Amino acid sequence: MTEMKPIISSVSDTARWVAVYRAIESDRPDALFHDPLAGMLAGEVGPAIAAETRRVMGDHGWPIVARTKLIDDMITSAIAEGCDRVVNLAAGLDTRPYRLDLPKDLIWVEADLPALLEEKKRLLEWQTPRCRLIRRGVDLADPIARKVFLADALAGASRAFVITEGLVMYLRPEEVRDLAFDFRRREVAWWVVDIVSVVIAERLERSGDGLLKNAPFTFTPANGVAFFEEDGWTVLDIESILLAASRFRRLSPLYRLFAGLPQPNPRKPGTIIPWSAVLRLTH
Ligand SMILES: C[S@@+](CC[C@H](N)C(=O)[O-])C[C@H]1O[C@@H](n2cnc3c(N)ncnc32)[C@H](O)[C@@H]1O
């Protein structure tokens, strides 16, 4: 008997999946952001994954919507505070260089696996970014390739804003440790990273029906935010994604109930209540 090919065939398909939720949000009359290119970029694969995840796990667009809005706002604030470079690692199908209000001369560097970036480049060929956009295909899990990329991406910057949105959960803890070390360069003023607790990974694995077999969550630090503090990072903001989604009015009644309960300790999120957060770090 031939085995069915999982609908998420590689980690890059997760970029198509999250783009779907940005497209759905953009169509709302009270949209928190407008990403008119997201639907086109998600293609046919993105909606198929979203439909399958909805079938096996229920509707879970709100974490992506809340995360996108939180990071949009952090970028806007950083630019007001003198950010002179944005480096978005594992940028996937993100289109912020086309949709945020950015200084025309801001250099924005995107990195992701080469095949995904090639496809993105082709699909966005006719669009004009609002800043100076540079794309680099690189395997960020390869320490040498990553160091070479970072040296190039940060050259000439003095207050860079580094983003790893939706990346570290797919890496091994030692790979995240290496990233945390590599980003501690004098050019980097801020690092924004989102993390999930083990409860979320276990739930996805249990209810996900093998959906994330090719893109499992492998980084769920038991010490939460402290993982980064141990590496010399200082936490400026801890934004619970659940509480942000509640503030943005994107939760179902059941999740609103969860948002009203006492929340886990970000330095010891525990193994009972699901927890995820966007962190803004400096060093
Ligand atoms: C969930 S998507 C997030 C994409 C984008 N940041 C967003 O929020 O829409 C995860 C992304 O990580 C990228 N990725 C995973 N492992 C990677 C690696 N080793 N090197 C470069 N990119 C990687 C995938 O290709 C994919 O685009």
The ligand as an SDF file (V2000), in Angstrom:
LIG
                    3D

 27 29  0  0  0  0  0  0  0  0999 V2000
    6.0770   29.2470    9.7170 C   0  0  0  0  0  0  0  0  0  0  0  0
    7.0580   29.8410    8.3790 S   0  0  0  0  0  0  0  0  0  0  0  0
    7.2320   31.5230    8.8860 C   0  0  0  0  0  0  0  0  0  0  0  0
    7.4850   32.4120    7.7300 C   0  0  0  0  0  0  0  0  0  0  0  0
    7.3960   33.9080    8.0350 C   0  0  0  0  0  0  0  0  0  0  0  0
    8.3890   34.3100    9.0160 N   0  0  0  0  0  0  0  0  0  0  0  0
    6.0160   34.2630    8.4900 C   0  0  0  0  0  0  0  0  0  0  0  0
    5.8190   34.4870    9.6910 O   0  0  0  0  0  0  0  0  0  0  0  0
    5.1350   34.2860    7.6580 O   0  0  0  0  0  0  0  0  0  0  0  0
    8.6450   29.1280    8.7360 C   0  0  0  0  0  0  0  0  0  0  0  0
    9.7000   29.5550    7.7310 C   0  0  0  0  0  0  0  0  0  0  0  0
   10.9660   29.1070    8.2120 O   0  0  0  0  0  0  0  0  0  0  0  0
   11.7550   28.7910    7.0830 C   0  0  0  0  0  0  0  0  0  0  0  0
   12.8390   27.9620    7.5420 N   0  0  0  0  0  0  0  0  0  0  0  0
   12.7540   26.8560    8.3240 C   0  0  0  0  0  0  0  0  0  0  0  0
   13.9780   26.3340    8.5260 N   0  0  0  0  0  0  0  0  0  0  0  0
   14.8480   27.1460    7.8660 C   0  0  0  0  0  0  0  0  0  0  0  0
   16.2490   27.1340    7.7060 C   0  0  0  0  0  0  0  0  0  0  0  0
   17.0000   26.1740    8.2410 N   0  0  0  0  0  0  0  0  0  0  0  0
   16.8200   28.1240    6.9760 N   0  0  0  0  0  0  0  0  0  0  0  0
   16.0690   29.1040    6.4100 C   0  0  0  0  0  0  0  0  0  0  0  0
   14.7330   29.1700    6.5510 N   0  0  0  0  0  0  0  0  0  0  0  0
   14.1310   28.1900    7.2550 C   0  0  0  0  0  0  0  0  0  0  0  0
   10.7690   28.0830    6.1750 C   0  0  0  0  0  0  0  0  0  0  0  0
   11.2220   27.9670    4.8400 O   0  0  0  0  0  0  0  0  0  0  0  0
    9.5360   28.9490    6.3270 C   0  0  0  0  0  0  0  0  0  0  0  0
    9.4960   29.9720    5.3820 O   0  0  0  0  0  0  0  0  0  0  0  0
  1  2  1  0
  2  3  1  0
  2 10  1  0
  3  4  1  0
  4  5  1  0
  5  6  1  0
  5  7  1  0
  7  8  2  0
  7  9  1  0
 10 11  1  0
 11 12  1  0
 11 26  1  0
 12 13  1  0
 13 14  1  0
 13 24  1  0
 14 15  1  0
 14 23  1  0
 15 16  2  0
 16 17  1  0
 17 18  1  0
 17 23  2  0
 18 19  1  0
 18 20  2  0
 20 21  1  0
 21 22  2  0
 22 23  1  0
 24 25  1  0
 24 26  1  0
 26 27  1  0
M  CHG  2   2   1   9  -1
M  END
$$$$
